């Protein structure tokens, strides 16, 4: 029975590693055996995931169906390592990270929910506090810089298939890349837009009219 539970847990961890984009993941599993003996099951036992939020302490249930069936929960501990982003050298608080500030190193990530597999995901962000050389980069330690400030002139760009239309606007909110802000377009209409870069946004409420002027 523990072998069936381990196989189910291994399959789950492998799917999770693949979907998370982990770089060169490796993992070891340990099924914690309980003291209660298991009765024989006349049919195939199924294994269901109960709680897999923390790889370091997952729970799986082995189920024997039928009138004389049973259900028994196992704790499975996974130790997972992968190559993740770390700080290459000391970085002061607020300094924007560059390619030279980030390295990939193998670390145990079993207890880290927000590690970074692709250095480009954090390049351009800055630390909420000073970052130490060798420290594992976690998303909750970082903040995206504000690239659009309230009152800034922005370019509103709408794309549909092969057509791109743009017009001038004014940001009514400040925001980092990916943030939603209010923008007043050249016609005086206030729309919601997503920040796509420095002084550039894309509308999310309504498309820019094809009759709109291009600056």
N, C-alpha and C positions, 0 to 999 in steps of 0.2 A: 504493500500500500504506500509506504513512503516513497517508493520509486515512481509511482504514478503521480503523486503530489509533486515530486521534484520535476518530473517531465512537464507538468502543466505550468509550474512556476517558471521553469526555464523558457518555455515557449512565450509566456507573458513578458518576461524581461527582455527577450530577444526582440519581440515586436515593439516594446517600448523604446529600446535602444535605437532600432531602425527609424522609428517615427520621430525621435528626438534629434536625429542627425549626429549622434555621438561619433567621435573620431577614434577609430581602433578600440572599440569597447571590449572589455574582458570582465567576466563575472564568475563568482563562486557562490554556490547555494548550499545552505544547511537547513535541512528539515528537522525541526525540533520534535523529537518523539515523545508522545505522552505516555503516561503510566497505565492508562486503561486499555485492556486487551480488546481486540476487534474480533467480533464473531465472523464466521465465514459468510460469504454472500453468494447466493445461488445464481446471480447474474452479474453482468459487468458493472463495476463500480464507476461512477462518474465523479469527476473532480471539478468543483466550481470555485472561482475566485470570490472571496468574501470582502477583503479589504486589501488593496494594493497601492494605497496612496504613498506609503513609505517603503521603499525597497528593503530597508534594513529590518523591517518587521511587517511582513505580509501575512495574511490569513487565507487559507484555502480549506474548503470543506470536501471531504470524501463522503459520497452518498451512496448507500445501498437501498434501492427502491423496493417496494413491496410491503406486505403486511408485517413481516418480521424484519424489515429493513432497519437501518440505522444511519446516523449522520455524525461524523466526527471531524472536528476542526483541527488543522495543523498550523503551527506558526512556521513560516519560512523566512530565513534571514538571507538576504542577498548582499554580497560585497561586490560593488561595481566600480571599476576604474575605467578611465578614458583620458585621452589627451584633451585638455581644456585650457582656456586662456588664463594666463597669470601675468602679473605685472613684471616687466623686465627690469625696471629700476624704480627707485623712489619717485613718486609723482605727487606734487603739491596739490592740495585741495583746489578744485576749480579749473585746473589745467586740462585742456582738451587733449585726449589721448590720440597719439599718432601710431602708425605702423610699428615704429621703433619701440613703443612703450609696451607692446603686447607680445607674449610668447605662448607657444603651446607646450604643455608639460603633462605627463601622466599623473593623475591624482585619484584617490578614492572619492567617488562622488555619491556614495550610498546615502549620505545625509545632507546632500546639497541639492536643493530643488531648482535653483536658478543659475547653474553654471553656464558657461558660454563655450560653445564648440567652434564657432567661427569668429576669429579676431575682428573681421570686418563689421560684425554686429555691434562692436563697442568703440571702434575707431570713430572719432568725432564726438564722443560723449566725454563727460568729465566726472571726477569723483566727488561725492558729497562730502568727503573728508580726505585727508592725505592717504595715499595708497603706498604700501611698503613693497619693496622689491621681493618677488617670489610669492606675493599674496594672490590667492585665487580670486579672479574677478567674478563678481556676482552682480546680477542686474539690480538688486536692491541697494548696491553701493554706488550706483551710477545714476547720472541724470543727463537727459538730452539737452543740449544748449538751445536757448531761445533763438530761433532764426528769423522770426517775424515778430516785430514789436508793434504795440498799439500806436496807430497814427502813421505807420510806415506805408509808403506807396508800394503796392504789390501788383504782380501780373497774374490775372486769373486765366488759367489755361484749361480748356475743355477739349477732351479727345474722344472721338467716336470712330471706330474702325480706322480708316486712313485719313480722317479729317481732323485737323487741329485748329481751334479758334481761340483767340486770346483778346483780352481787353484789360484796361487799367482799373485799379480799384484801390481802396484804402482799408487797411486792417483796423478793425474796431477792438480786437483783442490781441494779446501776445500769445505765442505758442511755439513749441518745438516741432521738429519734423514729425508728421503723423497726427498732430493735434488738430481738433476742430476749432475753428475761430469764425467770428462774424466778419464779413467783409462788405463794404458798400461799393457797388460797381459804378461804372461811369454813368449809368442811367439813374443813379441815386437809390437803386434797390439794394436792400440789405439781404445777403444770402449767407448760408453756412458753407464753409469751405475747409478742405483739409490741406494743411501745410505740407508741401512736397519738397521744399528747398528754400534757400535764402531768397526772400521776397517773391516767392512763387507759391500759388495755391491752386487747388482744383475744386470746382463746385460740387457739392453733394446734394443740394436741394433741387437745383434746376440747372439745365445746360445753358451755356452762354449762347445767345441768339447768333445765328450765322450772319446776321446783319450788324453785329457788334463791331465797332472799330478795332483794328489791330494797331497797337502802338508801334 
